[in-house]
């Protein structure tokens, strides 16, 4: 494993398990210190211990969309590890399944607030507290549902399309010292995505040219690449990490 992130401090939201935890694992493996967030402190404490303990990882519980929580996490990252060089907006929700005509508009507003507005707010806090003066790198975790129609999870897809466009706008606005990129995974085997593949994994994976669904580590490695200097001439890009499924017309 390279040490290309040695000396860097990262915040990874939604990182007590799944993709977020896999991202944090990869960042620590490459030398970074991480501050992870989620709703439950106990789960975060277990995750932080798994990552190597307080010398390299701490967990701060709270609502990812709460601006006071965001400010607290940013302040703790800088106070604990001395900088805030990297930000991964991984938190996302999808509490609705079905046609858009049946979607409760309050649920729609919540999806946009968490998946889009909160991501912007995290960037604002990181920018004001550290990155404006010192630079940095940001990765937003989007979805292939933001690139193609995704019946059943259509508004989730619309919120991820917003996040992808927000990535591009931020890249233009924050360059040259801050890079902003995104990843767009297909189905990854996490608790969040269980309903999409449980009991039918082989059937769901059949259209994928690589004939398997994603693992959280598949996303963690790509996020680490985008955050590091190896991607130093990349900004505003969304890397599709999908086992090739978009090539077959699937999502």
C-alpha positions in Angstrom: 0.0 0.0 0.0 1.3 3.4 -0.9 1.7 6.2 1.7 0.5 9.0 -0.7 -1.8 10.5 1.9 0.7 10.6 4.8 0.3 13.8 6.9 -3.2 14.5 5.5 -6.4 14.8 7.6 -9.7 13.7 6.1 -13.3 13.9 7.1 -15.5 11.1 5.8 -19.2 11.4 6.5 -21.5 8.4 6.9 -18.5 6.2 7.8 -19.5 3.8 10.6 -20.0 1.0 8.1 -20.3 0.3 4.4 -18.7 2.4 1.7 -17.8 5.2 4.1 -15.9 2.9 6.4 -14.2 1.3 3.5 -13.1 4.7 2.3 -11.8 5.6 5.7 -9.9 2.2 5.9 -8.2 2.9 2.6 -7.3 6.5 3.6 -5.7 5.3 6.9 -3.9 2.5 5.0 -2.4 5.2 2.8 -1.2 7.3 5.7 -4.1 9.7 6.5 -5.7 10.5 9.8 -9.5 10.4 9.6 -12.5 11.9 11.4 -15.6 9.8 10.7 -19.2 10.7 11.2 -22.5 8.9 11.5 -25.6 9.1 13.8 -24.6 6.7 16.5 -21.5 7.2 18.7 -21.2 3.6 19.7 -20.9 2.4 16.1 -18.4 5.2 15.4 -16.3 4.2 18.4 -16.2 0.6 17.1 -15.3 1.8 13.6 -12.6 4.2 14.9 -11.0 1.4 17.0 -11.1 -0.9 13.9 -9.3 1.8 12.0 -6.5 2.0 14.5 -7.6 4.1 17.4 -7.3 7.7 18.4 -3.9 8.2 16.9 -5.4 7.9 13.4 -9.2 8.0 13.7 -11.9 9.6 15.8 -15.7 9.5 15.5 -18.1 12.3 16.0 -21.8 11.5 16.1 -24.5 13.7 14.7 -26.9 14.5 11.9 -25.0 15.0 8.7 -27.3 17.8 7.6 -27.0 19.7 10.9 -24.7 22.8 10.4 -23.7 22.9 14.0 -22.6 19.2 13.8 -20.7 20.0 10.6 -18.9 23.0 12.3 -18.1 20.8 15.3 -16.6 18.0 13.2 -14.5 20.4 11.2 -13.2 22.1 14.4 -12.4 18.8 16.0 -10.5 17.6 12.9 -8.3 20.6 13.0 -7.8 20.6 16.7 -7.0 16.9 16.9 -4.9 16.4 13.8 -3.8 19.9 12.9 -5.3 20.2 9.4 -8.3 19.4 7.2 -6.9 18.5 3.8 -9.5 16.0 2.5 -13.3 15.8 2.6 -15.5 12.9 1.5 -19.2 13.6 1.3 -20.5 10.0 1.6 -23.7 10.4 3.5 -26.8 9.7 1.5 -30.4 8.6 2.0 -33.1 7.0 0.0 -36.2 6.5 2.1 -38.6 6.1 -0.8 -39.2 3.5 -3.5 -41.8 3.7 -6.2 -43.0 6.0 -9.0 -42.5 9.7 -8.8 -46.3 10.3 -8.9 -46.6 8.6 -5.5 -43.6 10.4 -3.9 -44.4 12.4 -0.8 -43.0 15.9 -1.4 -41.7 16.2 2.2 -39.7 13.0 1.6 -38.4 14.5 -1.7 -37.3 17.7 0.1 -35.5 15.6 2.8 -33.6 13.6 0.1 -32.4 16.8 -1.6 -31.5 18.3 1.7 -29.3 15.4 2.8 -27.9 14.3 -0.5 -27.3 17.7 -2.0 -27.6 20.7 0.3 -25.8 19.1 3.2 -22.9 18.2 0.9 -22.5 21.8 -0.1 -22.7 22.9 3.5 -19.8 20.5 4.5 -17.7 22.0 1.7 -18.5 25.5 2.9 -17.4 24.6 6.5 -14.2 22.9 5.3 -13.4 25.8 3.0 -13.9 28.5 5.6 -12.0 26.7 8.3 -9.0 25.4 6.4 -9.1 24.8 2.6 -9.5 28.4 1.5 -6.0 29.2 2.8 -4.3 25.8 2.6 -6.0 24.0 -0.4 -7.5 20.6 -0.3 -9.2 17.8 -2.2 -12.9 16.8 -2.0 -14.8 13.7 -3.3 -18.6 13.4 -3.4 -20.1 10.0 -3.5 -22.8 10.0 -6.1 -24.4 7.1 -8.0 -25.0 5.7 -11.4 -28.6 6.5 -10.7 -27.5 10.1 -11.2 -26.3 9.4 -14.7 -29.2 7.3 -16.1 -33.0 6.9 -15.3 -33.5 4.6 -12.4 -37.1 3.6 -12.0 -38.2 3.0 -8.4 -35.4 5.2 -7.0 -35.9 8.1 -9.5 -35.8 10.9 -7.0 -32.7 9.5 -5.3 -31.2 9.5 -8.8 -32.2 13.1 -9.3 -30.5 14.1 -6.0 -27.3 12.4 -7.1 -27.5 14.2 -10.5 -27.7 17.4 -8.5 -24.6 16.3 -6.6 -22.7 15.5 -9.8 -23.5 18.9 -11.2 -22.6 20.5 -7.9 -19.2 18.7 -8.1 -18.6 20.4 -11.5 -19.6 23.8 -10.3 -17.5 23.6 -7.2 -14.5 22.4 -9.2 -14.7 25.6 -11.4 -15.3 27.9 -8.4 -12.7 26.5 -6.0 -9.7 25.8 -8.4 -6.8 25.9 -8.6 -6.0 25.0 -5.0 -9.0 22.8 -4.2 -9.9 19.9 -6.4 -13.5 18.5 -6.4 -14.4 15.2 -8.0 -17.0 12.5 -7.6 -17.5 8.7 -7.9 -20.7 7.1 -9.2 -21.0 3.5 -8.0 -23.6 1.0 -9.2 -24.9 -1.5 -6.7 -22.5 -2.1 -3.9 -23.1 -4.8 -1.3 -23.9 -2.7 1.7 -26.7 -2.6 4.2 -28.0 0.5 2.5 -28.4 -1.3 -0.8 -29.6 -4.7 0.6 -33.1 -4.3 -0.9 -31.6 -4.1 -4.4 -29.9 -7.4 -4.3 -30.8 -9.6 -1.3 -31.9 -13.0 -2.4 -31.3 -12.3 -6.0 -27.6 -11.3 -6.2 -26.7 -13.6 -9.1 -29.7 -12.2 -11.1 -28.8 -8.6 -10.3 -25.2 -9.1 -11.2 -25.9 -10.9 -14.5 -26.0 -7.7 -16.7 -22.6 -6.6 -15.3 -19.7 -7.4 -17.6 -17.6 -8.2 -14.6 -20.4 -10.5 -13.3 -20.3 -9.3 -9.7 -21.7 -6.5 -7.6 -19.4 -4.0 -6.0 -17.7 -4.3 -2.7 -17.2 -1.3 -0.5 -13.4 -1.6 -1.0 -14.0 -1.1 -4.8 -15.1 2.4 -4.0 -12.6 3.1 -1.3 -9.6 2.6 -3.6 -11.0 5.0 -6.3 -11.8 7.7 -3.7 -8.3 7.5 -2.3 -6.9 7.9 -5.9 -9.0 11.0 -6.5 -8.0 12.5 -3.2 -4.3 12.0 -3.8 -1.7 13.7 -5.9 -1.8 11.0 -8.5 -5.1 12.7 -9.6 -3.6 16.1 -9.3 -4.7 17.2 -12.8 -8.3 16.0 -12.3 -11.1 18.1 -11.1 -14.8 18.3 -11.8 -14.8 14.6 -12.9 -17.2 11.8 -12.0 -15.6 8.4 -12.2 -18.1 5.6 -12.8 -17.3 2.6 -10.7 -20.0 0.1 -11.9 -18.5 -3.2 -13.0 -19.3 -2.1 -16.6 -23.1 -2.2 -16.1 -23.8 1.1 -17.8 -22.2 -0.4 -21.0 -25.1 -2.8 -21.1 -27.8 -0.2 -20.6 -28.5 -1.1 -17.0 -28.2 0.9 -13.7 
